[in-house]
Amino acid sequence: MRCIFLGPPGAGKGTQAAILAAEWQVPHVSTGDMFRLMANAETPLAQDIRGYQSRGELVPDHLTIQVVRQRLENTDVAKGWILDGFPRTVPQAEALDALLGDLGQICHWVVYFELPEDVLKARLLGRGRPDDTPDVIETRLQVYQAQTAPLINFYNHQQKLVKVQADAPVETVTAHLRALTPS
Ligand code: AMP
C-alpha cells in the first residue's frame, strides 16, 4: 500500500497515518516529524528549519524534496508507505511523480481529509504544539490554502483522489479509511 494523506494542518492525518501504518505494516513517513528531528541540532540548517516551523512557513521545496528522496530510497519503504504532510506544493508533487518513476513505484491513493475551518482552528489551538499559536495557525492555514489546496485538483486529474470526512471521531475516520483504501 502506498498512499498520501493530504489535508490542512489539524485534520488528523498524523493520527490516522500512525494507526494505519501499524495495521498495514508500512512506514509512516511524516516530513513534519523529519523536520522536527532535523531542527533539533545546533547547525545553521537546523536553525533555518526552526525558523520556518516557528513562523508556520514551508521549508523550501528543494530541501524538502531532497529529504523525501533520501527517505524513499531506503529499503524499508520498498514495500509501501504512507506519506503524511508531503507533498505540500505542486512542485513537490511533480518531483514525487518523477521520483516514483525512478523508483518504479506507484502511489495508489491520495486521501483528502476534509473538514470545516472552524473545527480545524479549534483543534490546532487545543494541540499545544509550539507552532500552534493563533498567529502561526493563521499563517499555516493561509499557506495551506495558497500552496497545498491546489493539490486536490492535481490528484483529482490523476484520478487518485479519495475524500474522507475528517470531522468525526478518530475511530470513525479510521473505519472510513479502511473501507476507502482496500489493500
Ligand atoms: P506538520 O507536522 O506536517 O504540520 O509540519 C510542521 C512544519 O514542518 C510545517 O509547518 C513546515 O514548516 C514543515 N513541513 C512539513 N512538511 C513539509 C513539506 N512537505 N514542505 C515544506 N515544509 C514542510
Backbone and ligand atoms as CSV (ligand in chain L), in Angstrom:
chain,resi,resn,atom,element,x,y,z
A,1,MET,N,N,0.833,-1.198,0.000
A,1,MET,CA,C,0.000,0.000,0.000
A,1,MET,C,C,0.866,1.246,0.000
A,2,ARG,N,N,0.626,2.123,-0.973
A,2,ARG,CA,C,1.316,3.413,-0.979
A,2,ARG,C,C,0.258,4.493,-1.074
A,3,CYS,N,N,0.203,5.326,-0.061
A,3,CYS,CA,C,-0.783,6.397,-0.152
A,3,CYS,C,C,-0.335,7.676,0.523
A,4,ILE,N,N,-0.934,8.753,0.036
A,4,ILE,CA,C,-0.604,10.096,0.511
A,4,ILE,C,C,-1.789,10.599,1.318
A,5,PHE,N,N,-1.527,11.150,2.480
A,5,PHE,CA,C,-2.582,11.806,3.254
A,5,PHE,C,C,-2.442,13.307,3.062
A,6,LEU,N,N,-3.463,13.877,2.441
A,6,LEU,CA,C,-3.451,15.296,2.079
A,6,LEU,C,C,-4.552,16.010,2.849
A,7,GLY,N,N,-4.252,17.208,3.319
A,7,GLY,CA,C,-5.293,17.973,4.004
A,7,GLY,C,C,-4.652,19.033,4.869
A,8,PRO,N,N,-5.462,19.925,5.415
A,8,PRO,CA,C,-4.919,21.027,6.203
A,8,PRO,C,C,-4.294,20.549,7.511
A,9,PRO,N,N,-3.449,21.403,8.108
A,9,PRO,CA,C,-2.906,21.060,9.427
A,9,PRO,C,C,-4.064,20.919,10.415
A,10,GLY,N,N,-3.994,19.922,11.267
A,10,GLY,CA,C,-5.051,19.730,12.266
A,10,GLY,C,C,-6.169,18.819,11.802
A,11,ALA,N,N,-6.026,18.243,10.591
A,11,ALA,CA,C,-7.099,17.397,10.053
A,11,ALA,C,C,-7.065,15.977,10.614
A,12,GLY,N,N,-5.955,15.642,11.294
A,12,GLY,CA,C,-5.851,14.291,11.861
A,12,GLY,C,C,-5.067,13.321,10.990
A,13,LYS,N,N,-4.314,13.852,10.024
A,13,LYS,CA,C,-3.541,12.996,9.110
A,13,LYS,C,C,-2.509,12.167,9.879
A,14,GLY,N,N,-1.806,12.824,10.801
A,14,GLY,CA,C,-0.745,12.140,11.548
A,14,GLY,C,C,-1.299,11.022,12.417
A,15,THR,N,N,-2.420,11.291,13.073
A,15,THR,CA,C,-3.054,10.289,13.934
A,15,THR,C,C,-3.464,9.077,13.107
A,16,GLN,N,N,-4.136,9.326,11.989
A,16,GLN,CA,C,-4.609,8.220,11.154
A,16,GLN,C,C,-3.440,7.496,10.490
A,17,ALA,N,N,-2.422,8.251,10.091
A,17,ALA,CA,C,-1.263,7.618,9.439
A,17,ALA,C,C,-0.577,6.666,10.419
A,18,ALA,N,N,-0.473,7.068,11.677
A,18,ALA,CA,C,0.179,6.203,12.676
A,18,ALA,C,C,-0.628,4.914,12.860
A,19,ILE,N,N,-1.947,5.031,12.951
A,19,ILE,CA,C,-2.798,3.850,13.161
A,19,ILE,C,C,-2.703,2.900,11.953
A,20,LEU,N,N,-2.867,3.464,10.756
A,20,LEU,CA,C,-2.939,2.601,9.562
A,20,LEU,C,C,-1.576,2.072,9.140
A,21,ALA,N,N,-0.517,2.839,9.412
A,21,ALA,CA,C,0.829,2.339,9.089
A,21,ALA,C,C,1.111,1.083,9.924
A,22,ALA,N,N,0.680,1.091,11.184
A,22,ALA,CA,C,0.882,-0.084,12.039
A,22,ALA,C,C,0.046,-1.253,11.510
A,23,GLU,N,N,-1.190,-0.960,11.118
A,23,GLU,CA,C,-2.077,-2.016,10.618
A,23,GLU,C,C,-1.577,-2.612,9.307
A,24,TRP,N,N,-1.159,-1.745,8.404
A,24,TRP,CA,C,-0.728,-2.190,7.070
A,24,TRP,C,C,0.748,-2.606,7.073
A,25,GLN,N,N,1.421,-2.362,8.199
A,25,GLN,CA,C,2.853,-2.694,8.329
A,25,GLN,C,C,3.700,-2.029,7.243
A,26,VAL,N,N,3.478,-0.730,7.111
A,26,VAL,CA,C,4.306,0.082,6.211
A,26,VAL,C,C,4.780,1.299,6.996
A,27,PRO,N,N,5.933,1.878,6.624
A,27,PRO,CA,C,6.408,3.052,7.348
A,27,PRO,C,C,5.492,4.272,7.188
A,28,HIS,N,N,5.369,5.010,8.267
A,28,HIS,CA,C,4.653,6.286,8.291
A,28,HIS,C,C,5.705,7.363,8.055
A,29,VAL,N,N,5.667,7.967,6.897
A,29,VAL,CA,C,6.690,8.958,6.538
A,29,VAL,C,C,6.088,10.347,6.692
A,30,SER,N,N,6.481,11.032,7.757
A,30,SER,CA,C,5.966,12.378,8.036
A,30,SER,C,C,7.096,13.385,7.890
A,31,THR,N,N,6.959,14.282,6.903
A,31,THR,CA,C,8.006,15.292,6.730
A,31,THR,C,C,8.039,16.245,7.929
A,32,GLY,N,N,6.877,16.490,8.540
A,32,GLY,CA,C,6.850,17.340,9.746
A,32,GLY,C,C,7.718,16.728,10.844
A,33,ASP,N,N,7.556,15.415,11.074
A,33,ASP,CA,C,8.370,14.727,12.088
A,33,ASP,C,C,9.850,14.748,11.696
A,34,MET,N,N,10.117,14.532,10.418
A,34,MET,CA,C,11.518,14.516,9.970
A,34,MET,C,C,12.155,15.890,10.187
A,35,PHE,N,N,11.401,16.939,9.853
A,35,PHE,CA,C,11.954,18.289,10.038
A,35,PHE,C,C,12.086,18.642,11.520
A,36,ARG,N,N,11.147,18.178,12.358
A,36,ARG,CA,C,11.288,18.467,13.802
A,36,ARG,C,C,12.563,17.818,14.340
A,37,LEU,N,N,12.868,16.619,13.842
A,37,LEU,CA,C,14.090,15.924,14.249
A,37,LEU,C,C,15.322,16.688,13.743
A,38,MET,N,N,15.261,17.101,12.476
A,38,MET,CA,C,16.399,17.816,11.886
A,38,MET,C,C,16.610,19.179,12.553
A,39,ALA,N,N,15.523,19.752,13.080
A,39,ALA,CA,C,15.605,21.088,13.692
A,39,ALA,C,C,16.299,21.033,15.053
A,40,ASN,N,N,16.416,19.818,15.553
A,40,ASN,CA,C,16.903,19.614,16.909
A,40,ASN,C,C,18.425,19.465,16.941
A,41,ALA,N,N,19.119,20.475,16.428
A,41,ALA,CA,C,20.583,20.425,16.404
A,41,ALA,C,C,21.096,21.859,16.420
A,42,GLU,N,N,22.380,22.011,16.648
A,42,GLU,CA,C,22.952,23.364,16.649
A,42,GLU,C,C,23.713,23.615,15.359
A,43,THR,N,N,23.029,23.573,14.266
A,43,THR,CA,C,23.669,23.824,12.970
A,43,THR,C,C,22.862,24.923,12.269
A,44,PRO,N,N,23.488,25.606,11.299
A,44,PRO,CA,C,22.738,26.638,10.576
A,44,PRO,C,C,21.487,26.073,9.904
A,45,LEU,N,N,21.572,24.829,9.390
A,45,LEU,CA,C,20.413,24.214,8.741
A,45,LEU,C,C,19.278,24.009,9.743
A,46,ALA,N,N,19.633,23.492,10.924
A,46,ALA,CA,C,18.624,23.256,11.965
A,46,ALA,C,C,17.963,24.580,12.355
A,47,GLN,N,N,18.776,25.610,12.439
A,47,GLN,CA,C,18.256,26.931,12.806
A,47,GLN,C,C,17.287,27.462,11.751
A,48,ASP,N,N,17.628,27.235,10.476
A,48,ASP,CA,C,16.735,27.650,9.387
A,48,ASP,C,C,15.411,26.901,9.484
A,49,ILE,N,N,15.475,25.597,9.732
A,49,ILE,CA,C,14.251,24.792,9.793
A,49,ILE,C,C,13.387,25.256,10.966
A,50,ARG,N,N,14.017,25.521,12.104
A,50,ARG,CA,C,13.258,26.035,13.262
A,50,ARG,C,C,12.561,27.335,12.891
A,51,GLY,N,N,13.235,28.159,12.111
A,51,GLY,CA,C,12.657,29.441,11.682
A,51,GLY,C,C,11.388,29.225,10.866
A,52,TYR,N,N,11.465,28.365,9.856
A,52,TYR,CA,C,10.279,28.116,9.012
A,52,TYR,C,C,9.141,27.564,9.865
A,53,GLN,N,N,9.461,26.582,10.704
A,53,GLN,CA,C,8.404,25.935,11.502
A,53,GLN,C,C,7.767,26.921,12.462
A,54,SER,N,N,8.608,27.744,13.097
A,54,SER,CA,C,8.038,28.615,14.121
A,54,SER,C,C,7.213,29.731,13.505
A,55,ARG,N,N,7.483,30.052,12.229
A,55,ARG,CA,C,6.666,31.068,11.549
A,55,ARG,C,C,5.455,30.460,10.847
A,56,GLY,N,N,5.404,29.131,10.766
A,56,GLY,CA,C,4.295,28.462,10.074
A,56,GLY,C,C,4.473,28.446,8.572
A,57,GLU,N,N,5.726,28.678,8.128
A,57,GLU,CA,C,6.007,28.684,6.684
A,57,GLU,C,C,6.526,27.319,6.262
A,58,LEU,N,N,6.492,27.080,4.959
A,58,LEU,CA,C,7.016,25.816,4.460
A,58,LEU,C,C,8.532,25.871,4.328
A,59,VAL,N,N,9.152,24.751,4.586
A,59,VAL,CA,C,10.571,24.586,4.283
A,59,VAL,C,C,10.676,24.598,2.745
A,60,PRO,N,N,11.746,25.212,2.186
A,60,PRO,CA,C,11.817,25.314,0.713
A,60,PRO,C,C,11.732,23.941,0.029
A,61,ASP,N,N,11.137,23.967,-1.164
A,61,ASP,CA,C,10.903,22.728,-1.909
A,61,ASP,C,C,12.174,21.908,-2.123
A,62,HIS,N,N,13.268,22.575,-2.513
A,62,HIS,CA,C,14.460,21.778,-2.882
A,62,HIS,C,C,14.947,20.945,-1.707
A,63,LEU,N,N,14.889,21.531,-0.517
A,63,LEU,CA,C,15.340,20.805,0.675
A,63,LEU,C,C,14.353,19.687,1.027
A,64,THR,N,N,13.061,20.003,0.952
A,64,THR,CA,C,12.024,19.030,1.282
A,64,THR,C,C,12.096,17.826,0.340
A,65,ILE,N,N,12.265,18.112,-0.927
A,65,ILE,CA,C,12.313,17.036,-1.932
A,65,ILE,C,C,13.547,16.154,-1.700
A,66,GLN,N,N,14.662,16.807,-1.349
A,66,GLN,CA,C,15.901,16.055,-1.104
A,66,GLN,C,C,15.729,15.101,0.088
A,67,VAL,N,N,15.083,15.598,1.139
A,67,VAL,CA,C,14.870,14.793,2.351
A,67,VAL,C,C,13.965,13.594,2.038
A,68,VAL,N,N,12.908,13.835,1.268
A,68,VAL,CA,C,11.973,12.753,0.928
A,68,VAL,C,C,12.642,11.752,-0.009
A,69,ARG,N,N,13.413,12.265,-0.951
A,69,ARG,CA,C,14.109,11.354,-1.870
A,69,ARG,C,C,14.995,10.393,-1.078
A,70,GLN,N,N,15.780,10.947,-0.151
A,70,GLN,CA,C,16.666,10.082,0.644
A,70,GLN,C,C,15.871,9.050,1.428
A,71,ARG,N,N,14.730,9.494,1.964
A,71,ARG,CA,C,13.912,8.579,2.777
A,71,ARG,C,C,13.315,7.456,1.919
A,72,LEU,N,N,12.804,7.808,0.739
A,72,LEU,CA,C,12.126,6.806,-0.104
A,72,LEU,C,C,13.108,5.889,-0.826
A,73,GLU,N,N,14.406,6.250,-0.775
A,73,GLU,CA,C,15.400,5.353,-1.369
A,73,GLU,C,C,15.821,4.244,-0.399
A,74,ASN,N,N,15.367,4.333,0.859
A,74,ASN,CA,C,15.701,3.282,1.835
A,74,ASN,C,C,14.938,2.005,1.541
A,75,THR,N,N,15.523,0.888,1.905
A,75,THR,CA,C,14.880,-0.391,1.573
A,75,THR,C,C,13.617,-0.643,2.394
A,76,ASP,N,N,13.515,-0.081,3.603
A,76,ASP,CA,C,12.335,-0.367,4.432
A,76,ASP,C,C,11.042,0.199,3.839
A,77,VAL,N,N,11.154,1.127,2.895
A,77,VAL,CA,C,9.946,1.697,2.292
A,77,VAL,C,C,9.617,1.072,0.926
A,78,ALA,N,N,10.397,0.057,0.542
A,78,ALA,CA,C,10.211,-0.534,-0.788
A,78,ALA,C,C,8.826,-1.166,-0.933
A,79,LYS,N,N,8.293,-1.711,0.155
A,79,LYS,CA,C,7.020,-2.430,0.003
A,79,LYS,C,C,5.782,-1.557,0.280
A,80,GLY,N,N,6.012,-0.338,0.665
A,80,GLY,CA,C,4.867,0.546,0.855
A,80,GLY,C,C,5.187,1.694,1.791
A,81,TRP,N,N,4.270,2.655,1.841
A,81,TRP,CA,C,4.435,3.796,2.741
A,81,TRP,C,C,3.137,4.577,2.842
A,82,ILE,N,N,3.045,5.347,3.907
A,82,ILE,CA,C,2.025,6.398,3.987
A,82,ILE,C,C,2.785,7.705,4.088
A,83,LEU,N,N,2.552,8.593,3.138
A,83,LEU,CA,C,3.185,9.920,3.185
A,83,LEU,C,C,2.221,10.881,3.868
A,84,ASP,N,N,2.681,11.473,4.946
A,84,ASP,CA,C,1.850,12.371,5.750
A,84,ASP,C,C,2.502,13.749,5.755
A,85,GLY,N,N,1.832,14.714,5.133
A,85,GLY,CA,C,2.379,16.090,5.105
A,85,GLY,C,C,3.294,16.350,3.928
A,86,PHE,N,N,3.385,15.430,3.018
A,86,PHE,CA,C,4.148,15.596,1.781
A,86,PHE,C,C,3.404,14.878,0.678
A,87,PRO,N,N,3.253,15.432,-0.518
A,87,PRO,CA,C,3.685,16.766,-0.930
A,87,PRO,C,C,2.748,17.855,-0.411
A,88,ARG,N,N,3.281,19.057,-0.359
A,88,ARG,CA,C,2.522,20.205,0.127
A,88,ARG,C,C,2.504,21.344,-0.872
A,89,THR,N,N,3.159,21.150,-2.009
A,89,THR,CA,C,3.145,22.158,-3.078
A,89,THR,C,C,3.095,21.398,-4.403
A,90,VAL,N,N,2.693,22.101,-5.469
A,90,VAL,CA,C,2.664,21.451,-6.783
A,90,VAL,C,C,4.079,21.008,-7.204
A,91,PRO,N,N,5.120,21.855,-7.053
A,91,PRO,CA,C,6.461,21.358,-7.423
A,91,PRO,C,C,6.864,20.096,-6.630
A,92,GLN,N,N,6.453,20.010,-5.359
A,92,GLN,CA,C,6.763,18.791,-4.594
A,92,GLN,C,C,6.041,17.590,-5.198
A,93,ALA,N,N,4.783,17.777,-5.606
A,93,ALA,CA,C,4.013,16.664,-6.176
A,93,ALA,C,C,4.634,16.224,-7.501
A,94,GLU,N,N,5.093,17.205,-8.298
A,94,GLU,CA,C,5.733,16.850,-9.577
A,94,GLU,C,C,7.038,16.107,-9.323
A,95,ALA,N,N,7.794,16.584,-8.333
A,95,ALA,CA,C,9.062,15.911,-8.008
A,95,ALA,C,C,8.797,14.500,-7.481
A,96,LEU,N,N,7.718,14.328,-6.735
A,96,LEU,CA,C,7.390,12.992,-6.222
A,96,LEU,C,C,7.044,12.058,-7.379
A,97,ASP,N,N,6.269,12.540,-8.342
A,97,ASP,CA,C,5.944,11.702,-9.511
A,97,ASP,C,C,7.230,11.244,-10.208
A,98,ALA,N,N,8.167,12.190,-10.367
A,98,ALA,CA,C,9.433,11.849,-11.034
A,98,ALA,C,C,10.212,10.830,-10.203
A,99,LEU,N,N,10.246,11.055,-8.898
A,99,LEU,CA,C,10.981,10.151,-8.008
A,99,LEU,C,C,10.376,8.746,-8.043
A,100,LEU,N,N,9.046,8.678,-8.001
A,100,LEU,CA,C,8.390,7.368,-8.023
A,100,LEU,C,C,8.641,6.675,-9.361
A,101,GLY,N,N,8.702,7.451,-10.432
A,101,GLY,CA,C,9.055,6.892,-11.744
A,101,GLY,C,C,10.446,6.263,-11.681
A,102,ASP,N,N,11.398,6.990,-11.087
A,102,ASP,CA,C,12.777,6.471,-10.956
A,102,ASP,C,C,12.798,5.191,-10.131
A,103,LEU,N,N,11.959,5.164,-9.092
A,103,LEU,CA,C,11.977,4.017,-8.165
A,103,LEU,C,C,11.117,2.862,-8.681
A,104,GLY,N,N,10.354,3.118,-9.754
A,104,GLY,CA,C,9.457,2.087,-10.279
A,104,GLY,C,C,8.291,1.814,-9.338
A,105,GLN,N,N,7.852,2.856,-8.620
A,105,GLN,CA,C,6.722,2.690,-7.688
A,105,GLN,C,C,5.530,3.521,-8.155
A,106,ILE,N,N,4.335,3.098,-7.734
A,106,ILE,CA,C,3.159,3.937,-7.994
A,106,ILE,C,C,2.483,4.241,-6.659
A,107,CYS,N,N,1.948,5.464,-6.581
A,107,CYS,CA,C,1.123,5.810,-5.429
A,107,CYS,C,C,-0.306,5.380,-5.773
A,108,HIS,N,N,-0.929,4.605,-4.884
A,108,HIS,CA,C,-2.255,4.068,-5.191
A,108,HIS,C,C,-3.379,5.069,-4.908
A,109,TRP,N,N,-3.266,5.779,-3.787
A,109,TRP,CA,C,-4.353,6.632,-3.353
A,109,TRP,C,C,-3.824,7.935,-2.782
A,110,VAL,N,N,-4.605,8.974,-2.969
A,110,VAL,CA,C,-4.357,10.223,-2.248
A,110,VAL,C,C,-5.635,10.497,-1.470
A,111,VAL,N,N,-5.534,10.465,-0.166
A,111,VAL,CA,C,-6.727,10.668,0.664
A,111,VAL,C,C,-6.775,12.129,1.100
A,112,TYR,N,N,-7.858,12.789,0.734
A,112,TYR,CA,C,-8.051,14.187,1.125
A,112,TYR,C,C,-8.915,14.244,2.382
A,113,PHE,N,N,-8.343,14.755,3.446
A,113,PHE,CA,C,-9.032,14.911,4.726
A,113,PHE,C,C,-9.777,16.237,4.711
A,114,GLU,N,N,-11.112,16.147,4.638
A,114,GLU,CA,C,-11.912,17.362,4.501
A,114,GLU,C,C,-12.577,17.709,5.826
A,115,LEU,N,N,-12.470,18.966,6.236
A,115,LEU,CA,C,-13.200,19.411,7.432
A,115,LEU,C,C,-13.286,20.929,7.506
A,116,PRO,N,N,-14.331,21.446,8.204
A,116,PRO,CA,C,-14.553,22.892,8.228
A,116,PRO,C,C,-13.447,23.647,8.974
A,117,GLU,N,N,-13.205,24.889,8.522
A,117,GLU,CA,C,-12.085,25.657,9.059
A,117,GLU,C,C,-12.221,25.953,10.554
A,118,ASP,N,N,-13.465,26.170,11.035
A,118,ASP,CA,C,-13.589,26.487,12.467
A,118,ASP,C,C,-13.213,25.278,13.333
A,119,VAL,N,N,-13.494,24.071,12.850
A,119,VAL,CA,C,-13.120,22.868,13.587
A,119,VAL,C,C,-11.593,22.729,13.611
A,120,LEU,N,N,-10.998,23.024,12.455
A,120,LEU,CA,C,-9.535,22.973,12.346
A,120,LEU,C,C,-8.864,23.888,13.347
A,121,LYS,N,N,-9.352,25.140,13.382
A,121,LYS,CA,C,-8.726,26.138,14.258
A,121,LYS,C,C,-8.816,25.690,15.704
A,122,ALA,N,N,-9.983,25.177,16.098
A,122,ALA,CA,C,-10.175,24.731,17.480
A,122,ALA,C,C,-9.231,23.572,17.785
A,123,ARG,N,N,-9.099,22.648,16.833
A,123,ARG,CA,C,-8.206,21.507,17.045
A,123,ARG,C,C,-6.753,21.938,17.190
A,124,LEU,N,N,-6.332,22.868,16.300
A,124,LEU,CA,C,-4.936,23.307,16.332
A,124,LEU,C,C,-4.628,24.025,17.648
A,125,LEU,N,N,-5.577,24.855,18.082
A,125,LEU,CA,C,-5.368,25.584,19.337
A,125,LEU,C,C,-5.288,24.615,20.513
A,126,GLY,N,N,-6.019,23.498,20.411
A,126,GLY,CA,C,-6.045,22.530,21.501
A,126,GLY,C,C,-4.827,21.632,21.555
A,127,ARG,N,N,-4.008,21.597,20.479
A,127,ARG,CA,C,-2.884,20.648,20.425
A,127,ARG,C,C,-1.718,21.050,21.302
A,128,GLY,N,N,-1.527,22.383,21.423
A,128,GLY,CA,C,-0.455,22.887,22.284
A,128,GLY,C,C,0.947,22.677,21.748
A,129,ARG,N,N,1.085,22.497,20.447
A,129,ARG,CA,C,2.428,22.389,19.871
A,129,ARG,C,C,3.015,23.792,19.789
A,130,PRO,N,N,4.364,23.961,19.835
A,130,PRO,CA,C,4.926,25.322,19.823
A,130,PRO,C,C,4.532,26.114,18.578
A,131,ASP,N,N,4.258,25.422,17.454
A,131,ASP,CA,C,3.853,26.154,16.242
A,131,ASP,C,C,2.329,26.235,16.123
A,132,ASP,N,N,1.631,26.087,17.233
A,132,ASP,CA,C,0.167,26.171,17.227
A,132,ASP,C,C,-0.364,27.401,17.978
A,133,THR,N,N,0.343,28.522,17.905
A,133,THR,CA,C,-0.180,29.768,18.483
A,133,THR,C,C,-1.133,30.405,17.461
A,134,PRO,N,N,-2.074,31.275,17.910
A,134,PRO,CA,C,-3.074,31.807,16.965
A,134,PRO,C,C,-2.484,32.440,15.703
A,135,ASP,N,N,-1.419,33.232,15.836
A,135,ASP,CA,C,-0.822,33.890,14.656
A,135,ASP,C,C,-0.231,32.872,13.698
A,136,VAL,N,N,0.489,31.912,14.275
A,136,VAL,CA,C,1.156,30.914,13.430
A,136,VAL,C,C,0.108,30.022,12.762
A,137,ILE,N,N,-0.953,29.711,13.499
A,137,ILE,CA,C,-2.037,28.904,12.919
A,137,ILE,C,C,-2.622,29.611,11.703
A,138,GLU,N,N,-2.843,30.920,11.845
A,138,GLU,CA,C,-3.392,31.711,10.737
A,138,GLU,C,C,-2.468,31.592,9.524
A,139,THR,N,N,-1.164,31.768,9.739
A,139,THR,CA,C,-0.208,31.662,8.622
A,139,THR,C,C,-0.261,30.265,8.015
A,140,ARG,N,N,-0.267,29.230,8.868
A,140,ARG,CA,C,-0.235,27.863,8.335
A,140,ARG,C,C,-1.478,27.576,7.496
A,141,LEU,N,N,-2.629,28.108,7.919
A,141,LEU,CA,C,-3.854,27.865,7.149
A,141,LEU,C,C,-3.820,28.634,5.824
A,142,GLN,N,N,-3.237,29.854,5.856
A,142,GLN,CA,C,-3.117,30.624,4.609
A,142,GLN,C,C,-2.170,29.932,3.641
A,143,VAL,N,N,-1.052,29.449,4.189
A,143,VAL,CA,C,-0.074,28.733,3.354
A,143,VAL,C,C,-0.734,27.483,2.770
A,144,TYR,N,N,-1.537,26.807,3.577
A,144,TYR,CA,C,-2.233,25.610,3.092
A,144,TYR,C,C,-3.128,25.962,1.900
A,145,GLN,N,N,-3.945,27.022,2.083
A,145,GLN,CA,C,-4.876,27.410,1.006
A,145,GLN,C,C,-4.124,27.765,-0.274
A,146,ALA,N,N,-3.046,28.541,-0.114
A,146,ALA,CA,C,-2.342,29.044,-1.292
A,146,ALA,C,C,-1.510,27.956,-1.969
A,147,GLN,N,N,-0.836,27.135,-1.192
A,147,GLN,CA,C,0.173,26.249,-1.787
A,147,GLN,C,C,-0.224,24.787,-1.831
A,148,THR,N,N,-1.009,24.325,-0.846
A,148,THR,CA,C,-1.296,22.886,-0.758
A,148,THR,C,C,-2.660,22.538,-1.353
A,149,ALA,N,N,-3.670,23.393,-1.135
A,149,ALA,CA,C,-5.013,23.084,-1.643
A,149,ALA,C,C,-5.032,22.807,-3.158
A,150,PRO,N,N,-4.173,23.471,-3.979
A,150,PRO,CA,C,-4.172,23.137,-5.414
A,150,PRO,C,C,-3.872,21.658,-5.704
A,151,LEU,N,N,-3.306,20.959,-4.747
A,151,LEU,CA,C,-3.010,19.530,-4.975
A,151,LEU,C,C,-4.284,18.684,-5.050
A,152,ILE,N,N,-5.384,19.211,-4.526
A,152,ILE,CA,C,-6.650,18.467,-4.600
A,152,ILE,C,C,-7.000,18.262,-6.083
A,153,ASN,N,N,-6.894,19.345,-6.867
A,153,ASN,CA,C,-7.138,19.242,-8.313
A,153,ASN,C,C,-6.093,18.409,-9.025
A,154,PHE,N,N,-4.858,18.626,-8.625
A,154,PHE,CA,C,-3.721,17.898,-9.228
A,154,PHE,C,C,-3.970,16.386,-9.163
A,155,TYR,N,N,-4.363,15.897,-7.978
A,155,TYR,CA,C,-4.549,14.452,-7.826
A,155,TYR,C,C,-5.920,13.993,-8.315
A,156,ASN,N,N,-6.869,14.908,-8.350
A,156,ASN,CA,C,-8.165,14.589,-8.940
A,156,ASN,C,C,-7.979,14.272,-10.430
A,157,HIS,N,N,-7.147,15.082,-11.087
A,157,HIS,CA,C,-6.854,14.832,-12.504
A,157,HIS,C,C,-6.184,13.487,-12.712
A,158,GLN,N,N,-5.392,13.077,-11.754
A,158,GLN,CA,C,-4.715,11.764,-11.869
A,158,GLN,C,C,-5.653,10.624,-11.451
A,159,GLN,N,N,-6.878,10.987,-11.062
A,159,GLN,CA,C,-7.888,10.018,-10.619
A,159,GLN,C,C,-7.412,9.169,-9.449
A,160,LYS,N,N,-6.693,9.824,-8.552
A,160,LYS,CA,C,-6.182,9.122,-7.379
A,160,LYS,C,C,-6.853,9.593,-6.102
A,161,LEU,N,N,-7.645,10.664,-6.221
A,161,LEU,CA,C,-8.139,11.317,-5.012
A,161,LEU,C,C,-9.348,10.598,-4.422
A,162,VAL,N,N,-9.290,10.312,-3.139
A,162,VAL,CA,C,-10.478,9.869,-2.409
A,162,VAL,C,C,-10.648,10.828,-1.233
A,163,LYS,N,N,-11.908,11.061,-0.856
A,163,LYS,CA,C,-12.175,12.064,0.173
A,163,LYS,C,C,-12.652,11.382,1.429
A,164,VAL,N,N,-12.216,11.894,2.575
A,164,VAL,CA,C,-12.770,11.388,3.823
A,164,VAL,C,C,-13.241,12.583,4.660
A,165,GLN,N,N,-14.423,12.439,5.269
A,165,GLN,CA,C,-14.898,13.491,6.168
A,165,GLN,C,C,-14.121,13.357,7.468
A,166,ALA,N,N,-13.225,14.308,7.710
A,166,ALA,CA,C,-12.308,14.174,8.846
A,166,ALA,C,C,-12.873,14.776,10.129
A,167,ASP,N,N,-14.060,15.369,10.025
A,167,ASP,CA,C,-14.701,15.962,11.187
A,167,ASP,C,C,-15.572,14.903,11.876
A,168,ALA,N,N,-14.919,13.877,12.385
A,168,ALA,CA,C,-15.634,12.754,13.004
A,168,ALA,C,C,-14.674,12.146,14.020
A,169,PRO,N,N,-15.184,11.308,14.935
A,169,PRO,CA,C,-14.279,10.685,15.901
A,169,PRO,C,C,-13.189,9.856,15.200
A,170,VAL,N,N,-12.041,9.756,15.873
A,170,VAL,CA,C,-10.873,9.082,15.291
A,170,VAL,C,C,-11.243,7.705,14.725
A,171,GLU,N,N,-11.999,6.905,15.509
A,171,GLU,CA,C,-12.300,5.522,15.080
A,171,GLU,C,C,-13.184,5.513,13.832
A,172,THR,N,N,-14.062,6.514,13.722
A,172,THR,CA,C,-14.939,6.587,12.552
A,172,THR,C,C,-14.113,6.879,11.298
A,173,VAL,N,N,-13.184,7.843,11.435
A,173,VAL,CA,C,-12.336,8.193,10.289
A,173,VAL,C,C,-11.479,6.982,9.902
A,174,THR,N,N,-10.926,6.288,10.902
A,174,THR,CA,C,-10.107,5.097,10.607
A,174,THR,C,C,-10.932,4.070,9.832
A,175,ALA,N,N,-12.173,3.850,10.261
A,175,ALA,CA,C,-13.034,2.870,9.594
A,175,ALA,C,C,-13.303,3.292,8.148
A,176,HIS,N,N,-13.528,4.592,7.929
A,176,HIS,CA,C,-13.741,5.070,6.557
A,176,HIS,C,C,-12.497,4.841,5.707
A,177,LEU,N,N,-11.344,5.107,6.288
A,177,LEU,CA,C,-10.096,4.955,5.532
A,177,LEU,C,C,-9.868,3.489,5.163
A,178,ARG,N,N,-10.160,2.605,6.081
A,178,ARG,CA,C,-10.011,1.164,5.777
A,178,ARG,C,C,-10.903,0.787,4.601
A,179,ALA,N,N,-12.109,1.342,4.597
A,179,ALA,CA,C,-13.075,0.993,3.558
A,179,ALA,C,C,-12.709,1.631,2.215
A,180,LEU,N,N,-12.161,2.847,2.271
A,180,LEU,CA,C,-11.829,3.579,1.040
A,180,LEU,C,C,-10.619,3.025,0.333
A,181,THR,N,N,-9.701,2.485,1.110
A,181,THR,CA,C,-8.386,2.146,0.568
A,181,THR,C,C,-8.107,0.660,0.763
A,182,PRO,N,N,-8.810,-0.213,0.048
A,182,PRO,CA,C,-8.568,-1.645,0.208
A,182,PRO,C,C,-7.132,-1.975,-0.184
A,183,SER,N,N,-6.450,-2.752,0.642
A,183,SER,CA,C,-5.025,-3.025,0.333
A,183,SER,C,C,-4.896,-4.324,-0.436
L,1,AMP,P1,P,3.412,19.201,10.097
L,1,AMP,O1,O,3.793,18.455,11.320
L,1,AMP,O2,O,3.160,18.282,8.914
L,1,AMP,O3,O,2.307,20.173,10.314
L,1,AMP,O4,O,4.699,20.062,9.658
L,1,AMP,C1,C,5.254,21.032,10.537
L,1,AMP,C2,C,6.120,22.017,9.766
L,1,AMP,O5,O,7.178,21.322,9.081
L,1,AMP,C3,C,5.404,22.782,8.663
L,1,AMP,O6,O,4.729,23.915,9.163
L,1,AMP,C4,C,6.562,23.153,7.758
L,1,AMP,O7,O,7.345,24.203,8.295
L,1,AMP,C5,C,7.420,21.908,7.800
L,1,AMP,N1,N,6.999,20.939,6.752
L,1,AMP,C6,C,6.448,19.711,6.947
L,1,AMP,N2,N,6.197,19.102,5.785
L,1,AMP,C7,C,6.577,19.968,4.815
L,1,AMP,C8,C,6.572,19.940,3.379
L,1,AMP,N3,N,6.093,18.892,2.691
L,1,AMP,N4,N,7.062,21.023,2.727
L,1,AMP,C9,C,7.557,22.075,3.371
L,1,AMP,N5,N,7.578,22.178,4.711
L,1,AMP,C10,C,7.107,21.138,5.432
